[in-house]
Amino acid sequence: MSKYSVCLLESYNGKDPHSVVCQSATVGNGSTTTVTLNGTNASETGKRTLYFRLRPTFGSDVPIIDSRTINQTVITKGGDYDQDA
C-alpha cells in the first residue's frame, strides 16, 4: 500500500495556477481508488484551466507522477462571455 496526494489547482485568464484542494489516498499495488475533490464554484467569467496532480505524499520535493488538464470557458447565466450585449 502506498499513500498519494491528489490535488486540484485552477487558473483564470492565464494567471498562475493556485491550489484549491488536496486529498490523500492510499492505494494498493495493482488496485484503483476514487478520489472526490470538491473545488470552488466558477465565480469569474473567462478562460479557466483545472489541473489535477498526483504525487507520493512522502518528502517535500517529490515529483508529480501524473497530471491532467481541463480547459473551460466560464460564462454568465445569460451566456454573455465578454459581457458586450
PyMOL Python script that loads the backbone (N, CA, C, O; Angstrom):
from pymol import cmd

cmd.read_pdbstr("""\
ATOM      1  N   MET A   1       0.841  -1.173   0.000  1.00  0.00           N
ATOM      2  CA  MET A   1       0.000   0.000   0.000  1.00  0.00           C
ATOM      3  C   MET A   1       0.894   1.248   0.000  1.00  0.00           C
ATOM      4  O   MET A   1       1.890   1.323   0.720  1.00  0.00           O
ATOM      5  N   SER A   2       0.511   2.204  -0.818  1.00  0.00           N
ATOM      6  CA  SER A   2       1.247   3.462  -0.908  1.00  0.00           C
ATOM      7  C   SER A   2       0.273   4.619  -0.757  1.00  0.00           C
ATOM      8  O   SER A   2      -0.888   4.531  -1.155  1.00  0.00           O
ATOM      9  N   LYS A   3       0.769   5.705  -0.172  1.00  0.00           N
ATOM     10  CA  LYS A   3      -0.065   6.873   0.046  1.00  0.00           C
ATOM     11  C   LYS A   3       0.293   7.955  -0.966  1.00  0.00           C
ATOM     12  O   LYS A   3       1.465   8.242  -1.208  1.00  0.00           O
ATOM     13  N   TYR A   4      -0.754   8.553  -1.555  1.00  0.00           N
ATOM     14  CA  TYR A   4      -0.583   9.578  -2.571  1.00  0.00           C
ATOM     15  C   TYR A   4      -1.403  10.812  -2.223  1.00  0.00           C
ATOM     16  O   TYR A   4      -2.349  10.753  -1.438  1.00  0.00           O
ATOM     17  N   SER A   5      -1.020  11.915  -2.821  1.00  0.00           N
ATOM     18  CA  SER A   5      -1.762  13.163  -2.689  1.00  0.00           C
ATOM     19  C   SER A   5      -2.308  13.523  -4.061  1.00  0.00           C
ATOM     20  O   SER A   5      -1.563  13.568  -5.041  1.00  0.00           O
ATOM     21  N   VAL A   6      -3.618  13.781  -4.131  1.00  0.00           N
ATOM     22  CA  VAL A   6      -4.267  14.214  -5.362  1.00  0.00           C
ATOM     23  C   VAL A   6      -4.712  15.655  -5.137  1.00  0.00           C
ATOM     24  O   VAL A   6      -5.451  15.943  -4.195  1.00  0.00           O
ATOM     25  N   CYS A   7      -4.258  16.562  -6.006  1.00  0.00           N
ATOM     26  CA  CYS A   7      -4.560  17.980  -5.819  1.00  0.00           C
ATOM     27  C   CYS A   7      -5.261  18.569  -7.033  1.00  0.00           C
ATOM     28  O   CYS A   7      -4.991  18.192  -8.174  1.00  0.00           O
ATOM     29  N   LEU A   8      -6.163  19.494  -6.764  1.00  0.00           N
ATOM     30  CA  LEU A   8      -6.847  20.273  -7.788  1.00  0.00           C
ATOM     31  C   LEU A   8      -6.328  21.698  -7.695  1.00  0.00           C
ATOM     32  O   LEU A   8      -6.342  22.306  -6.625  1.00  0.00           O
ATOM     33  N   LEU A   9      -5.867  22.227  -8.829  1.00  0.00           N
ATOM     34  CA  LEU A   9      -5.431  23.615  -8.922  1.00  0.00           C
ATOM     35  C   LEU A   9      -6.249  24.270 -10.012  1.00  0.00           C
ATOM     36  O   LEU A   9      -6.771  23.583 -10.890  1.00  0.00           O
ATOM     37  N   GLU A  10      -6.373  25.597  -9.973  1.00  0.00           N
ATOM     38  CA  GLU A  10      -7.093  26.290 -11.025  1.00  0.00           C
ATOM     39  C   GLU A  10      -6.375  27.576 -11.389  1.00  0.00           C
ATOM     40  O   GLU A  10      -5.641  28.152 -10.587  1.00  0.00           O
ATOM     41  N   SER A  11      -6.605  28.005 -12.611  1.00  0.00           N
ATOM     42  CA  SER A  11      -6.024  29.229 -13.131  1.00  0.00           C
ATOM     43  C   SER A  11      -7.087  29.936 -13.962  1.00  0.00           C
ATOM     44  O   SER A  11      -7.772  29.303 -14.765  1.00  0.00           O
ATOM     45  N   TYR A  12      -7.226  31.241 -13.774  1.00  0.00           N
ATOM     46  CA  TYR A  12      -8.169  32.049 -14.551  1.00  0.00           C
ATOM     47  C   TYR A  12      -7.419  32.977 -15.484  1.00  0.00           C
ATOM     48  O   TYR A  12      -6.440  33.613 -15.093  1.00  0.00           O
ATOM     49  N   ASN A  13      -7.885  33.050 -16.721  1.00  0.00           N
ATOM     50  CA  ASN A  13      -7.406  34.025 -17.700  1.00  0.00           C
ATOM     51  C   ASN A  13      -5.882  34.097 -17.792  1.00  0.00           C
ATOM     52  O   ASN A  13      -5.316  35.189 -17.862  1.00  0.00           O
ATOM     53  N   GLY A  14      -5.217  32.942 -17.792  1.00  0.00           N
ATOM     54  CA  GLY A  14      -3.776  32.880 -17.987  1.00  0.00           C
ATOM     55  C   GLY A  14      -2.927  33.169 -16.765  1.00  0.00           C
ATOM     56  O   GLY A  14      -1.702  33.192 -16.878  1.00  0.00           O
ATOM     57  N   LYS A  15      -3.519  33.391 -15.605  1.00  0.00           N
ATOM     58  CA  LYS A  15      -2.749  33.645 -14.385  1.00  0.00           C
ATOM     59  C   LYS A  15      -2.130  32.343 -13.883  1.00  0.00           C
ATOM     60  O   LYS A  15      -2.543  31.259 -14.294  1.00  0.00           O
ATOM     61  N   ASP A  16      -1.139  32.447 -12.996  1.00  0.00           N
ATOM     62  CA  ASP A  16      -0.506  31.260 -12.431  1.00  0.00           C
ATOM     63  C   ASP A  16      -1.535  30.436 -11.660  1.00  0.00           C
ATOM     64  O   ASP A  16      -2.404  30.993 -10.989  1.00  0.00           O
ATOM     65  N   PRO A  17      -1.436  29.099 -11.758  1.00  0.00           N
ATOM     66  CA  PRO A  17      -2.384  28.252 -11.036  1.00  0.00           C
ATOM     67  C   PRO A  17      -2.196  28.349  -9.522  1.00  0.00           C
ATOM     68  O   PRO A  17      -1.083  28.532  -9.029  1.00  0.00           O
ATOM     69  N   HIS A  18      -3.300  28.223  -8.805  1.00  0.00           N
ATOM     70  CA  HIS A  18      -3.240  28.184  -7.348  1.00  0.00           C
ATOM     71  C   HIS A  18      -4.009  26.953  -6.865  1.00  0.00           C
ATOM     72  O   HIS A  18      -4.963  26.503  -7.500  1.00  0.00           O
ATOM     73  N   SER A  19      -3.572  26.431  -5.737  1.00  0.00           N
ATOM     74  CA  SER A  19      -4.149  25.207  -5.189  1.00  0.00           C
ATOM     75  C   SER A  19      -5.543  25.471  -4.631  1.00  0.00           C
ATOM     76  O   SER A  19      -5.770  26.464  -3.939  1.00  0.00           O
ATOM     77  N   VAL A  20      -6.468  24.573  -4.940  1.00  0.00           N
ATOM     78  CA  VAL A  20      -7.835  24.678  -4.440  1.00  0.00           C
ATOM     79  C   VAL A  20      -8.065  23.676  -3.319  1.00  0.00           C
ATOM     80  O   VAL A  20      -8.551  24.033  -2.246  1.00  0.00           O
ATOM     81  N   VAL A  21      -7.713  22.414  -3.573  1.00  0.00           N
ATOM     82  CA  VAL A  21      -7.930  21.377  -2.572  1.00  0.00           C
ATOM     83  C   VAL A  21      -7.013  20.191  -2.874  1.00  0.00           C
ATOM     84  O   VAL A  21      -6.713  19.908  -4.034  1.00  0.00           O
ATOM     85  N   CYS A  22      -6.573  19.504  -1.819  1.00  0.00           N
ATOM     86  CA  CYS A  22      -5.789  18.277  -1.948  1.00  0.00           C
ATOM     87  C   CYS A  22      -6.413  17.215  -1.045  1.00  0.00           C
ATOM     88  O   CYS A  22      -7.022  17.526  -0.022  1.00  0.00           O
ATOM     89  N   GLN A  23      -6.248  15.970  -1.444  1.00  0.00           N
ATOM     90  CA  GLN A  23      -6.767  14.856  -0.648  1.00  0.00           C
ATOM     91  C   GLN A  23      -5.771  13.712  -0.727  1.00  0.00           C
ATOM     92  O   GLN A  23      -5.181  13.460  -1.778  1.00  0.00           O
ATOM     93  N   SER A  24      -5.588  13.019   0.397  1.00  0.00           N
ATOM     94  CA  SER A  24      -4.715  11.853   0.420  1.00  0.00           C
ATOM     95  C   SER A  24      -5.513  10.610   0.070  1.00  0.00           C
ATOM     96  O   SER A  24      -6.704  10.512   0.367  1.00  0.00           O
ATOM     97  N   ALA A  25      -4.833   9.659  -0.569  1.00  0.00           N
ATOM     98  CA  ALA A  25      -5.452   8.381  -0.914  1.00  0.00           C
ATOM     99  C   ALA A  25      -4.414   7.281  -0.743  1.00  0.00           C
ATOM    100  O   ALA A  25      -3.249   7.453  -1.103  1.00  0.00           O
ATOM    101  N   THR A  26      -4.840   6.164  -0.198  1.00  0.00           N
ATOM    102  CA  THR A  26      -3.974   5.008  -0.061  1.00  0.00           C
ATOM    103  C   THR A  26      -4.396   3.985  -1.100  1.00  0.00           C
ATOM    104  O   THR A  26      -5.567   3.615  -1.188  1.00  0.00           O
ATOM    105  N   VAL A  27      -3.422   3.529  -1.892  1.00  0.00           N
ATOM    106  CA  VAL A  27      -3.715   2.618  -2.991  1.00  0.00           C
ATOM    107  C   VAL A  27      -2.779   1.426  -2.909  1.00  0.00           C
ATOM    108  O   VAL A  27      -1.568   1.584  -2.753  1.00  0.00           O
ATOM    109  N   GLY A  28      -3.348   0.230  -3.016  1.00  0.00           N
ATOM    110  CA  GLY A  28      -2.549  -0.984  -3.033  1.00  0.00           C
ATOM    111  C   GLY A  28      -1.992  -1.238  -4.418  1.00  0.00           C
ATOM    112  O   GLY A  28      -2.513  -0.725  -5.409  1.00  0.00           O
ATOM    113  N   ASN A  29      -0.941  -2.022  -4.487  1.00  0.00           N
ATOM    114  CA  ASN A  29      -0.299  -2.349  -5.755  1.00  0.00           C
ATOM    115  C   ASN A  29      -1.292  -3.029  -6.695  1.00  0.00           C
ATOM    116  O   ASN A  29      -1.892  -4.044  -6.343  1.00  0.00           O
ATOM    117  N   GLY A  30      -1.461  -2.471  -7.881  1.00  0.00           N
ATOM    118  CA  GLY A  30      -2.357  -3.058  -8.874  1.00  0.00           C
ATOM    119  C   GLY A  30      -3.831  -2.766  -8.651  1.00  0.00           C
ATOM    120  O   GLY A  30      -4.675  -3.334  -9.344  1.00  0.00           O
ATOM    121  N   SER A  31      -4.166  -1.895  -7.704  1.00  0.00           N
ATOM    122  CA  SER A  31      -5.575  -1.578  -7.442  1.00  0.00           C
ATOM    123  C   SER A  31      -5.872  -0.140  -7.832  1.00  0.00           C
ATOM    124  O   SER A  31      -4.973   0.626  -8.179  1.00  0.00           O
ATOM    125  N   THR A  32      -7.132   0.207  -7.769  1.00  0.00           N
ATOM    126  CA  THR A  32      -7.557   1.572  -8.065  1.00  0.00           C
ATOM    127  C   THR A  32      -8.361   2.116  -6.892  1.00  0.00           C
ATOM    128  O   THR A  32      -8.817   1.365  -6.030  1.00  0.00           O
ATOM    129  N   THR A  33      -8.525   3.422  -6.877  1.00  0.00           N
ATOM    130  CA  THR A  33      -9.368   4.067  -5.871  1.00  0.00           C
ATOM    131  C   THR A  33     -10.000   5.303  -6.501  1.00  0.00           C
ATOM    132  O   THR A  33      -9.540   5.788  -7.535  1.00  0.00           O
ATOM    133  N   THR A  34     -11.040   5.797  -5.881  1.00  0.00           N
ATOM    134  CA  THR A  34     -11.717   7.005  -6.349  1.00  0.00           C
ATOM    135  C   THR A  34     -11.498   8.115  -5.342  1.00  0.00           C
ATOM    136  O   THR A  34     -11.622   7.909  -4.135  1.00  0.00           O
ATOM    137  N   VAL A  35     -11.172   9.291  -5.846  1.00  0.00           N
ATOM    138  CA  VAL A  35     -10.986  10.467  -5.011  1.00  0.00           C
ATOM    139  C   VAL A  35     -11.955  11.535  -5.496  1.00  0.00           C
ATOM    140  O   VAL A  35     -12.023  11.821  -6.691  1.00  0.00           O
ATOM    141  N   THR A  36     -12.701  12.122  -4.573  1.00  0.00           N
ATOM    142  CA  THR A  36     -13.619  13.201  -4.911  1.00  0.00           C
ATOM    143  C   THR A  36     -13.035  14.510  -4.396  1.00  0.00           C
ATOM    144  O   THR A  36     -12.775  14.662  -3.202  1.00  0.00           O
ATOM    145  N   LEU A  37     -12.832  15.453  -5.314  1.00  0.00           N
ATOM    146  CA  LEU A  37     -12.302  16.766  -4.953  1.00  0.00           C
ATOM    147  C   LEU A  37     -13.390  17.804  -5.149  1.00  0.00           C
ATOM    148  O   LEU A  37     -13.859  18.015  -6.267  1.00  0.00           O
ATOM    149  N   ASN A  38     -13.786  18.441  -4.084  1.00  0.00           N
ATOM    150  CA  ASN A  38     -14.804  19.496  -4.163  1.00  0.00           C
ATOM    151  C   ASN A  38     -14.098  20.832  -4.251  1.00  0.00           C
ATOM    152  O   ASN A  38     -13.583  21.343  -3.256  1.00  0.00           O
ATOM    153  N   GLY A  39     -14.079  21.392  -5.447  1.00  0.00           N
ATOM    154  CA  GLY A  39     -13.411  22.662  -5.676  1.00  0.00           C
ATOM    155  C   GLY A  39     -14.350  23.826  -5.473  1.00  0.00           C
ATOM    156  O   GLY A  39     -15.426  23.685  -4.892  1.00  0.00           O
ATOM    157  N   THR A  40     -13.936  24.965  -5.954  1.00  0.00           N
ATOM    158  CA  THR A  40     -14.736  26.171  -5.844  1.00  0.00           C
ATOM    159  C   THR A  40     -15.698  26.263  -7.030  1.00  0.00           C
ATOM    160  O   THR A  40     -15.466  25.650  -8.072  1.00  0.00           O
ATOM    161  N   ASN A  41     -16.746  27.008  -6.870  1.00  0.00           N
ATOM    162  CA  ASN A  41     -17.627  27.304  -7.993  1.00  0.00           C
ATOM    163  C   ASN A  41     -16.926  28.330  -8.868  1.00  0.00           C
ATOM    164  O   ASN A  41     -16.204  29.192  -8.368  1.00  0.00           O
ATOM    165  N   ALA A  42     -17.133  28.239 -10.141  1.00  0.00           N
ATOM    166  CA  ALA A  42     -16.532  29.202 -11.060  1.00  0.00           C
ATOM    167  C   ALA A  42     -17.229  30.546 -10.875  1.00  0.00           C
ATOM    168  O   ALA A  42     -18.386  30.707 -11.263  1.00  0.00           O
ATOM    169  N   SER A  43     -16.531  31.503 -10.286  1.00  0.00           N
ATOM    170  CA  SER A  43     -17.140  32.796  -9.999  1.00  0.00           C
ATOM    171  C   SER A  43     -16.671  33.885 -10.959  1.00  0.00           C
ATOM    172  O   SER A  43     -17.325  34.922 -11.074  1.00  0.00           O
ATOM    173  N   GLU A  44     -15.561  33.674 -11.643  1.00  0.00           N
ATOM    174  CA  GLU A  44     -15.047  34.640 -12.615  1.00  0.00           C
ATOM    175  C   GLU A  44     -15.367  34.145 -14.014  1.00  0.00           C
ATOM    176  O   GLU A  44     -15.160  32.972 -14.325  1.00  0.00           O
ATOM    177  N   THR A  45     -15.870  35.034 -14.857  1.00  0.00           N
ATOM    178  CA  THR A  45     -16.080  34.641 -16.245  1.00  0.00           C
ATOM    179  C   THR A  45     -14.751  34.672 -16.981  1.00  0.00           C
ATOM    180  O   THR A  45     -13.828  35.382 -16.582  1.00  0.00           O
ATOM    181  N   GLY A  46     -14.659  33.911 -18.042  1.00  0.00           N
ATOM    182  CA  GLY A  46     -13.448  33.883 -18.851  1.00  0.00           C
ATOM    183  C   GLY A  46     -12.867  32.487 -18.933  1.00  0.00           C
ATOM    184  O   GLY A  46     -13.523  31.504 -18.588  1.00  0.00           O
ATOM    185  N   LYS A  47     -11.636  32.412 -19.392  1.00  0.00           N
ATOM    186  CA  LYS A  47     -10.938  31.143 -19.550  1.00  0.00           C
ATOM    187  C   LYS A  47     -10.488  30.629 -18.187  1.00  0.00           C
ATOM    188  O   LYS A  47      -9.932  31.378 -17.383  1.00  0.00           O
ATOM    189  N   ARG A  48     -10.730  29.355 -17.937  1.00  0.00           N
ATOM    190  CA  ARG A  48     -10.334  28.723 -16.677  1.00  0.00           C
ATOM    191  C   ARG A  48      -9.698  27.385 -17.005  1.00  0.00           C
ATOM    192  O   ARG A  48     -10.195  26.646 -17.855  1.00  0.00           O
ATOM    193  N   THR A  49      -8.608  27.077 -16.338  1.00  0.00           N
ATOM    194  CA  THR A  49      -7.945  25.798 -16.518  1.00  0.00           C
ATOM    195  C   THR A  49      -7.895  25.094 -15.172  1.00  0.00           C
ATOM    196  O   THR A  49      -7.488  25.678 -14.168  1.00  0.00           O
ATOM    197  N   LEU A  50      -8.314  23.828 -15.159  1.00  0.00           N
ATOM    198  CA  LEU A  50      -8.236  22.988 -13.968  1.00  0.00           C
ATOM    199  C   LEU A  50      -7.088  22.017 -14.142  1.00  0.00           C
ATOM    200  O   LEU A  50      -6.936  21.418 -15.206  1.00  0.00           O
ATOM    201  N   TYR A  51      -6.273  21.855 -13.102  1.00  0.00           N
ATOM    202  CA  TYR A  51      -5.136  20.944 -13.118  1.00  0.00           C
ATOM    203  C   TYR A  51      -5.341  19.908 -12.019  1.00  0.00           C
ATOM    204  O   TYR A  51      -5.660  20.256 -10.882  1.00  0.00           O
ATOM    205  N   PHE A  52      -5.162  18.661 -12.354  1.00  0.00           N
ATOM    206  CA  PHE A  52      -5.228  17.571 -11.385  1.00  0.00           C
ATOM    207  C   PHE A  52      -3.833  16.963 -11.330  1.00  0.00           C
ATOM    208  O   PHE A  52      -3.282  16.577 -12.361  1.00  0.00           O
ATOM    209  N   ARG A  53      -3.254  16.874 -10.124  1.00  0.00           N
ATOM    210  CA  ARG A  53      -1.888  16.382  -9.985  1.00  0.00           C
ATOM    211  C   ARG A  53      -1.818  15.278  -8.934  1.00  0.00           C
ATOM    212  O   ARG A  53      -2.435  15.365  -7.873  1.00  0.00           O
ATOM    213  N   LEU A  54      -1.056  14.246  -9.255  1.00  0.00           N
ATOM    214  CA  LEU A  54      -0.874  13.088  -8.370  1.00  0.00           C
ATOM    215  C   LEU A  54       0.604  12.981  -8.024  1.00  0.00           C
ATOM    216  O   LEU A  54       1.461  13.018  -8.907  1.00  0.00           O
ATOM    217  N   ARG A  55       0.897  12.849  -6.734  1.00  0.00           N
ATOM    218  CA  ARG A  55       2.281  12.656  -6.298  1.00  0.00           C
ATOM    219  C   ARG A  55       2.294  11.851  -4.999  1.00  0.00           C
ATOM    220  O   ARG A  55       1.312  11.858  -4.257  1.00  0.00           O
ATOM    221  N   PRO A  56       3.394  11.161  -4.722  1.00  0.00           N
ATOM    222  CA  PRO A  56       3.513  10.470  -3.440  1.00  0.00           C
ATOM    223  C   PRO A  56       3.490  11.491  -2.306  1.00  0.00           C
ATOM    224  O   PRO A  56       3.882  12.641  -2.500  1.00  0.00           O
ATOM    225  N   THR A  57       3.034  11.079  -1.130  1.00  0.00           N
ATOM    226  CA  THR A  57       2.930  12.034  -0.025  1.00  0.00           C
ATOM    227  C   THR A  57       4.202  12.142   0.799  1.00  0.00           C
ATOM    228  O   THR A  57       4.267  12.972   1.705  1.00  0.00           O
ATOM    229  N   PHE A  58       5.213  11.334   0.516  1.00  0.00           N
ATOM    230  CA  PHE A  58       6.440  11.426   1.302  1.00  0.00           C
ATOM    231  C   PHE A  58       7.351  12.508   0.731  1.00  0.00           C
ATOM    232  O   PHE A  58       7.378  12.727  -0.480  1.00  0.00           O
ATOM    233  N   GLY A  59       8.098  13.185   1.604  1.00  0.00           N
ATOM    234  CA  GLY A  59       9.041  14.204   1.144  1.00  0.00           C
ATOM    235  C   GLY A  59       8.356  15.492   0.727  1.00  0.00           C
ATOM    236  O   GLY A  59       7.146  15.514   0.502  1.00  0.00           O
ATOM    237  N   SER A  60       9.125  16.559   0.626  1.00  0.00           N
ATOM    238  CA  SER A  60       8.541  17.852   0.276  1.00  0.00           C
ATOM    239  C   SER A  60       8.718  18.200  -1.198  1.00  0.00           C
ATOM    240  O   SER A  60       7.927  18.967  -1.748  1.00  0.00           O
ATOM    241  N   ASP A  61       9.740  17.651  -1.845  1.00  0.00           N
ATOM    242  CA  ASP A  61      10.007  17.973  -3.249  1.00  0.00           C
ATOM    243  C   ASP A  61       9.883  16.752  -4.145  1.00  0.00           C
ATOM    244  O   ASP A  61      10.706  16.542  -5.035  1.00  0.00           O
ATOM    245  N   VAL A  62       8.862  15.953  -3.911  1.00  0.00           N
ATOM    246  CA  VAL A  62       8.679  14.754  -4.735  1.00  0.00           C
ATOM    247  C   VAL A  62       8.074  15.150  -6.074  1.00  0.00           C
ATOM    248  O   VAL A  62       7.249  16.060  -6.141  1.00  0.00           O
ATOM    249  N   PRO A  63       8.481  14.470  -7.135  1.00  0.00           N
ATOM    250  CA  PRO A  63       7.970  14.828  -8.463  1.00  0.00           C
ATOM    251  C   PRO A  63       6.511  14.431  -8.646  1.00  0.00           C
ATOM    252  O   PRO A  63       6.006  13.533  -7.972  1.00  0.00           O
ATOM    253  N   ILE A  64       5.850  15.109  -9.560  1.00  0.00           N
ATOM    254  CA  ILE A  64       4.471  14.773  -9.925  1.00  0.00           C
ATOM    255  C   ILE A  64       4.510  13.484 -10.732  1.00  0.00           C
ATOM    256  O   ILE A  64       5.272  13.378 -11.693  1.00  0.00           O
ATOM    257  N   ILE A  65       3.692  12.498 -10.350  1.00  0.00           N
ATOM    258  CA  ILE A  65       3.638  11.220 -11.053  1.00  0.00           C
ATOM    259  C   ILE A  65       2.771  11.335 -12.300  1.00  0.00           C
ATOM    260  O   ILE A  65       3.122  10.816 -13.360  1.00  0.00           O
ATOM    261  N   ASP A  66       1.648  12.013 -12.167  1.00  0.00           N
ATOM    262  CA  ASP A  66       0.714  12.142 -13.284  1.00  0.00           C
ATOM    263  C   ASP A  66      -0.049  13.445 -13.124  1.00  0.00           C
ATOM    264  O   ASP A  66      -0.241  13.926 -12.008  1.00  0.00           O
ATOM    265  N   SER A  67      -0.481  14.013 -14.236  1.00  0.00           N
ATOM    266  CA  SER A  67      -1.293  15.231 -14.182  1.00  0.00           C
ATOM    267  C   SER A  67      -2.226  15.250 -15.377  1.00  0.00           C
ATOM    268  O   SER A  67      -1.938  14.676 -16.427  1.00  0.00           O
ATOM    269  N   ARG A  68      -3.344  15.921 -15.191  1.00  0.00           N
ATOM    270  CA  ARG A  68      -4.345  16.097 -16.246  1.00  0.00           C
ATOM    271  C   ARG A  68      -4.776  17.552 -16.217  1.00  0.00           C
ATOM    272  O   ARG A  68      -4.766  18.195 -15.167  1.00  0.00           O
ATOM    273  N   THR A  69      -5.156  18.067 -17.384  1.00  0.00           N
ATOM    274  CA  THR A  69      -5.586  19.452 -17.502  1.00  0.00           C
ATOM    275  C   THR A  69      -6.922  19.500 -18.223  1.00  0.00           C
ATOM    276  O   THR A  69      -7.130  18.792 -19.208  1.00  0.00           O
ATOM    277  N   ILE A  70      -7.827  20.338 -17.730  1.00  0.00           N
ATOM    278  CA  ILE A  70      -9.127  20.554 -18.372  1.00  0.00           C
ATOM    279  C   ILE A  70      -9.274  22.052 -18.588  1.00  0.00           C
ATOM    280  O   ILE A  70      -9.170  22.828 -17.639  1.00  0.00           O
ATOM    281  N   ASN A  71      -9.514  22.465 -19.829  1.00  0.00           N
ATOM    282  CA  ASN A  71      -9.754  23.872 -20.144  1.00  0.00           C
ATOM    283  C   ASN A  71     -11.258  24.128 -20.202  1.00  0.00           C
ATOM    284  O   ASN A  71     -12.011  23.327 -20.756  1.00  0.00           O
ATOM    285  N   GLN A  72     -11.684  25.244 -19.627  1.00  0.00           N
ATOM    286  CA  GLN A  72     -13.094  25.628 -19.611  1.00  0.00           C
ATOM    287  C   GLN A  72     -13.229  27.095 -19.970  1.00  0.00           C
ATOM    288  O   GLN A  72     -12.284  27.871 -19.831  1.00  0.00           O
ATOM    289  N   THR A  73     -14.411  27.467 -20.431  1.00  0.00           N
ATOM    290  CA  THR A  73     -14.774  28.866 -20.569  1.00  0.00           C
ATOM    291  C   THR A  73     -16.006  29.083 -19.697  1.00  0.00           C
ATOM    292  O   THR A  73     -17.050  28.473 -19.924  1.00  0.00           O
ATOM    293  N   VAL A  74     -15.879  29.947 -18.710  1.00  0.00           N
ATOM    294  CA  VAL A  74     -16.966  30.228 -17.773  1.00  0.00           C
ATOM    295  C   VAL A  74     -17.740  31.428 -18.293  1.00  0.00           C
ATOM    296  O   VAL A  74     -17.159  32.474 -18.582  1.00  0.00           O
ATOM    297  N   ILE A  75     -19.061  31.271 -18.411  1.00  0.00           N
ATOM    298  CA  ILE A  75     -19.910  32.362 -18.889  1.00  0.00           C
ATOM    299  C   ILE A  75     -20.927  32.726 -17.811  1.00  0.00           C
ATOM    300  O   ILE A  75     -21.140  31.971 -16.863  1.00  0.00           O
ATOM    301  N   THR A  76     -21.541  33.874 -17.964  1.00  0.00           N
ATOM    302  CA  THR A  76     -22.582  34.285 -17.033  1.00  0.00           C
ATOM    303  C   THR A  76     -23.838  33.461 -17.288  1.00  0.00           C
ATOM    304  O   THR A  76     -23.942  32.781 -18.309  1.00  0.00           O
ATOM    305  N   LYS A  77     -24.770  33.520 -16.382  1.00  0.00           N
ATOM    306  CA  LYS A  77     -26.006  32.762 -16.516  1.00  0.00           C
ATOM    307  C   LYS A  77     -26.726  33.094 -17.823  1.00  0.00           C
ATOM    308  O   LYS A  77     -27.350  32.220 -18.424  1.00  0.00           O
ATOM    309  N   GLY A  78     -26.644  34.333 -18.260  1.00  0.00           N
ATOM    310  CA  GLY A  78     -27.269  34.743 -19.510  1.00  0.00           C
ATOM    311  C   GLY A  78     -26.473  34.319 -20.737  1.00  0.00           C
ATOM    312  O   GLY A  78     -26.958  34.459 -21.860  1.00  0.00           O
ATOM    313  N   GLY A  79     -25.260  33.805 -20.546  1.00  0.00           N
ATOM    314  CA  GLY A  79     -24.466  33.284 -21.642  1.00  0.00           C
ATOM    315  C   GLY A  79     -23.593  34.297 -22.358  1.00  0.00           C
ATOM    316  O   GLY A  79     -23.036  33.980 -23.409  1.00  0.00           O
ATOM    317  N   ASP A  80     -23.454  35.516 -21.821  1.00  0.00           N
ATOM    318  CA  ASP A  80     -22.651  36.542 -22.474  1.00  0.00           C
ATOM    319  C   ASP A  80     -21.238  36.523 -21.899  1.00  0.00           C
ATOM    320  O   ASP A  80     -20.968  37.166 -20.884  1.00  0.00           O
ATOM    321  N   TYR A  81     -20.329  35.777 -22.555  1.00  0.00           N
ATOM    322  CA  TYR A  81     -18.967  35.602 -22.069  1.00  0.00           C
ATOM    323  C   TYR A  81     -18.215  36.912 -21.874  1.00  0.00           C
ATOM    324  O   TYR A  81     -17.607  37.127 -20.826  1.00  0.00           O
ATOM    325  N   ASP A  82     -18.250  37.781 -22.865  1.00  0.00           N
ATOM    326  CA  ASP A  82     -17.491  39.024 -22.773  1.00  0.00           C
ATOM    327  C   ASP A  82     -18.332  40.229 -22.348  1.00  0.00           C
ATOM    328  O   ASP A  82     -17.859  41.365 -22.372  1.00  0.00           O
ATOM    329  N   GLN A  83     -19.563  39.975 -21.965  1.00  0.00           N
ATOM    330  CA  GLN A  83     -20.484  40.990 -21.445  1.00  0.00           C
ATOM    331  C   GLN A  83     -20.601  42.199 -22.364  1.00  0.00           C
ATOM    332  O   GLN A  83     -20.587  43.339 -21.899  1.00  0.00           O
ATOM    333  N   ASP A  84     -20.718  41.950 -23.689  1.00  0.00           N
ATOM    334  CA  ASP A  84     -20.827  43.040 -24.646  1.00  0.00           C
ATOM    335  C   ASP A  84     -22.266  43.281 -25.125  1.00  0.00           C
ATOM    336  O   ASP A  84     -22.521  44.169 -25.937  1.00  0.00           O
ATOM    337  N   ALA A  85     -23.182  42.486 -24.615  1.00  0.00           N
ATOM    338  CA  ALA A  85     -24.572  42.639 -25.074  1.00  0.00           C
ATOM    339  C   ALA A  85     -25.384  43.468 -24.104  1.00  0.00           C
ATOM    340  O   ALA A  85     -26.572  43.697 -24.332  1.00  0.00           O
TER     341      ALA A  85
END
""", "prot")
cmd.dss("prot")
cmd.show_as("cartoon", "prot")
cmd.util.cbc("prot")
cmd.orient("prot")
